[in-house]
Amino acid sequence: GSTGPASSTPAAGGQATEAASPGATRASPAAPSAVSQSVTAALQALVVSSPQPSTAQVRESLSAAGFAPAAVEVSASRTPTGLAADAVDVGVLGDNECVMAQLRSGTVATSVLPVLPNGRCFIGSVQR
């Protein structure tokens, strides 16, 4: 194995560590975990084929990526009047963290937040 990714020194020549550098070698609250990276990868792949995915498509994508249905919370992709929602919010319960994502117009924005006292990621009702 290479010791490059484990080094705290920036890689010379912009090797593959460039994409992982925001958190791969630093101990900070914003460092992406394996769960965060997996959620992000699954959702980015989904929005390539479906820029405005439905709640069911989000669940299917995360299930295919290996996440248990009970660990996944997804907001409604349709409004009560039947219109497409501007964004779909996702919460995936990981090891002592919630990976939160928002899918909007073909983009994925993620962050890692603490688990709520009730053991979930969302406040209020979710689509299960």
N, C-alpha and C positions, 0 to 999 in steps of 0.2 A: 504494500500500500504506500501511497504517497503521503509525505508529511506536509505538503503544501497547504491543504485546506485547514490543518490544525495549527498552522503558524499564525502568529499575531502580526507578522510583517506583511505588508501588501505584496501581492504577487507581481513580479516584474513581467512586463510584456502583456499584461491583461489576460492571463490564463482563464480557465473556466471558473476560477474562484470569484471572478468579477460579479457574476449574477448572484452568488450566494453570500457575498461579502457583507450585506447589510446586517446580518445577524449570525452568520456561521461561525465566526471566531470571537464574537464579543459577548460578554455576559451582561445583558441589559434586558429590561422588561419588554422591549420591542423586538427582541431576537425571535425570528420565526421558528416555531417548533416543527417537528415532523408532522403533527396533525395539521398545523396551519399550512404547511407546504403542500400536503396532500389535498386539503380542501381547495386551496387556491388553484392547483393544477387541474383538479376535476371540474371546477366551475369555469375556468378559462377555456378548457376544451369544449364545454357545453355551449358557452356563448359564441364560439366560432361557428357552430352549426345552427344555433338558435339564439339570436341576440336578445330576444325578450322571452325567455323560457317560462313555461308554466310551473306552478308549484309542483305538479307531478313530475315534470321533467327534471327539476332540481333534485327531488327526492331520488329518482331513478339514477341520476348521475352519481350522487353521493353513495347510494347503495352499491352501485357497480364498483365504486372506488374502495369499498370495504367498510363503510360506516354503518353501524347498526341503526335501523329506523328509529329506535327509541332515543338515540343520541342526536337526531337531526330535527331542528325546528325551522319551519319555513313560513313566511308571511303569504298572504293571499296574492295571487297573480292577477286577480280580477277584482274590481270594486263591487260593492253591493248592487250597483246599477248595471253591471255586466261589462264595464269598460276595462281595458287593459290597465293594470297598475303602472305607475311611472317607474317603479323599481320593485324588486323582490328582495326581501331581507332574509338572511339565513344565519342560523346559529348552530354550531356543531360542538357538542360537549366532548372535550378531550380530557386529558389527565390534568385535573386542577385548573382548567382554563376553558373559556368559550371562544371558539374561533367564529367571529362575526364577519359576514360578507354582505355586500350589497351589489346586486346585479342591475345595471341600468344602461340601456342603449348599447349593449354589446361589450360593456366594460365590467370588470370585477374589482371591487375595493375591499380589502380585508383588514381586520385588526384583531388583536387578541385581548380579551377582557377577562376579569375574574368571574368565576361561577357565582350566580346569585345565591342568597341564603336558602332559597327553596330547591337548590340543586339543578336549576335550569339556566338557560341563557336568555330567554325572552321574558319580558313582563307582559302579562295579559294573555289573550287567546292566541293559539297557533293553529296552523293547518296540519293535521296529523293524518 
